[in-house]
Amino acid sequence: MDGSSADEDIDLYALLGVDKSASPNDIKKAYRKLALQHHPDKVPEEIRAESEAKFKAITQAYEILRDEEKRHLYDTHGMAAFDPSRGGPGGAEVDLNDFLSQMFGMNMGGMPGGGGPRRPRRSPDEEQPYKVTLEELYKGKTVKFAAEKQVICGQCKGSGAKDKVKPNKCDRCSGRGVQDAFRQVGPGLVRREVIPCDHCQGSGMYYKEKDRCKKCKGKRTVKETKALELYIPRGSMQGERIVLEGEADQMPDMTPGDLIFHLVEEPHEQFTRIGHDLSADLHVTLAEALSGFSRVILKHLDGRGIHIDHPRGKILRPGDVLKVPNEGMPLKRGEAKGDLYLVVKVDFPEDGWLSNDSDYDALQKLLPPPAPPIKADEVDEVDYEEDADIEKMGAHQGDPRYGGDWEDENEDDGEGPQCATQ
């Protein structure tokens, strides 16, 4: 197969599944749908290589058809419009060899994998954490902010040169825009990498200082502040990614990458979240634990008071758990919510809360009697210490059941048991 027949077989409209009369909006919708379907990160491992090839193909098709001037050239001349060897008028805009190499793994001669180093076709994504409160995740949030980013210079349209200046082919990369580099990955081990040429900033062309664009100084991009909006749906979870498509730094001859925020849920002083469920401590007095109550027990994340009736006769004990259905975190779709788990904490009265002996006698008559006395032939009356720490039980006594003291001693010495020599 020669280069010309390979070009004629490419139908960019068919790649995107649209008619030749499709509007720019229809082309954009088709591209987004196919990009989501074939994105290498969203498919099983066994078809990842095939999806990556399809993803690159539809991306390249979209890059031509989204641009009004390039689309007109394609409609008029086909892919020949982007092939300088066939007299195409758009040769300086698109490298057809690079295009075919990324789409079908072939160079202009039709030999698979023979196109040389591939230029990067998409600028890197930018990822950063974004802290959110549990209240914001419960109710959802829209954040408007100003982002400073690199954009293609509007004065030189990303060429880096003054108007009507003829470019010189970069002698360092021979006009390819990329260079071979070797990076050390271990002792005596190096890896070959292809990186953008630092002499021409990846353009393949070089301009003398007097010929460079005055606005960007030949760098091809300039800083710009843009107003962006970040929407966090209600019910979003820790670690979820909020993607602003195409809002990363722009780079010449590349599709802009995405600006990606990773949600970081801040700890809450009252609620703990796992999945769509919430838990909170339910503090009750000793009287409420024994005789019931009817009151608002907490304020929810949206400000509502949650009221509970606990009947008399059902005693609450420390560590008991009550579940309130449908009062957890909202799901993203529909009106359903997770559950709210309440862990009972009984707040006992302070020492000396009863003022005289008659109050104690009255209380003992109300409460169940003590267990029968334990009988023993010999009885010792002992003293005790209050507020003891159970974690100190067995400390520094050589018992391996306590905190790993036995293992720690061996680690400190740096020696284990050894055999004596005869």
C-alpha positions, 0 to 999 in steps of 0.5 A: 500500500502506498501513501496516497491510497492510505490517505484516500481510505481515511474518512474523518466524518466516518471516524466520528460517525457524523454526516459531512453536513454536521454542525460544529456542535454535532461534531463536538458531541460525537467526539466526546461520546466516542472519546469517553467510550474508547478512553484507555483508562475506562476499558478492560486491560485486554482491549486497552491497546485497541482502544488507545489507537481508536482514541488517538484516531478520533482525537486527530479527526476532531482536531481537523474537523473542529477547525473551520479552516482545516475542515474546509481544506479537508472537504476540498482536497481530502488528506492531501491538503495536509501532505506537503509532498503532494502539494497540499496547501496545509502542510505547515499546519499538520504533519500527516506522517505523524497523523497516520502514525498515531492513527494506524501505526504506519508512516507515509510508506505504509510500513507499520511502526516506521514513522519515527518518534511520535510527537505528543498530541495532548498537553499534560493533565493538571491534577490537584486536591480540593478540600471540601466539608461534609456539609458541602458534600451533603448539599452540593457546591458550585465554586467560581474561581480565577485560574492563571494558565498558559494560553496560545499567544493571540498575537502570533497565533502560537508561531512564536514569530512576528508576522510574515517572518519565514521560519528556519528549521531547527537544526537541533531536532532537524525540524521534528520538534522532538529529541532523543534523551537518555534518563538513568533509571538505576545503577548502570541502567538508562532508558531512551525517551523522546522529549520536546526539543528545548531549542524550538519548544517543540515547534520544529522551527527556530526564529532569530531573536529579532524575528520573535513575537514581541508579546510572547518573546518567542515562547508561543504561549502567554499567561492569562487569567480565566474565570472557571466554575467547579461544580461538586454534585451532592453526595460526592465522595472522598477521592472523586475526580471533578474534571474541567475538560481542556482547561489545563495549560495550552501548548502549541500543536496540542489538544489542551489537557484537563484540569482535574480536582481530587476531592479531599473530605475534611474530618467532621467534629460530629459525623463520620462517613462511610459510603453513603452512611453516616454515624454520630454519637448519641449522648443521653443522660442516665435518666434518659437511658433508664426512663426514655426521652423525646427531643431533638438529638442533633442538628443535621448537615443541612441544618435540620433538627433530628427528633427521636422518641425513645419509649420508657421501659426500653433501656439504652446501654453504652455502645447500643446502636440505633439506625435512622433509615434514609438520613445518611448522605444523599445519592447523586441520582434520585432522592434516596439517601444512606442511613444514619447510625447513632452510637449511644453514649451514656453521660453519668452524673458527676461525683456527689450529685446526690446531697444526702443519705436519704436520696441514696436510699431512695435511689437504691429502692428504685433501682434493681437490687445488687447480685447475691454476695460472693462467698469465700473462706478468706476475704481480704479488704484491699485498696484501689487506684482510680482512673487506671490505664488498661493499656499499661497492663503487662507493660515491660514484663517480657510477655509477647502478648503486650504490644510486641515488647519481645519482638522489639527487643530483638530488633533493637539488638540487631541480633536474633537467637544464635547457635553456640559453637561446639 
